[in-house]
């Protein structure tokens, strides 16, 4: 299959959007961690907004670890969710790149004859 510039452009655009979305989700979770660790006033509008958004993108990991400390709980649960979002973005873009722009076959083992 021949690579066309339009195909590569679309692939790069899709990959950039995936990276952007996953990075924004990870950033929201990181900001929530900072707000909790810094003991921000959670009745503040910005803190409430970040708390609601982070709950929406936490991948259901809000109660995975349940230490007594709220700071440690938030760090572990939201931190893990942020890392998972970054991994999801990396895997998706890698798969899309392999499908949309296949290169030469990888050789895992090559025996040389001399």
Steps between C-alpha positions, in 0.01 A plus 500: 500500500637839403537776757337822394565840654128538577496168686803599705351842573177344627694249710712775656191710571319210666811415705539864606136513612540177699817633663327829579192339658703253708743772610214731602340218703834429671550872564157534663585209729840653582342838581252322728789330679674836549181659633446220752865488609501879537178485704315731262160637595272244333204737519680724248348486151825404326573225752147363461532503121831313512358254755199425277710463186755280675220277629379463142837391362625294796420172319313375807820495705385749765462225763766253387739591781340597831765622745381716788668813366292683237819643350659159453174354369466775240866477404486124446160476329513810280872454435441147374212619283720775351775253416246262345363783282850569371556130431163475322596793278839349418353159417219639286731723297747216454229265375357764266846574364571132440169454318491823301867529409649153489874502452741221429443182692690485823758228529521372854770249428732487204746227443795597291669244279867542431 
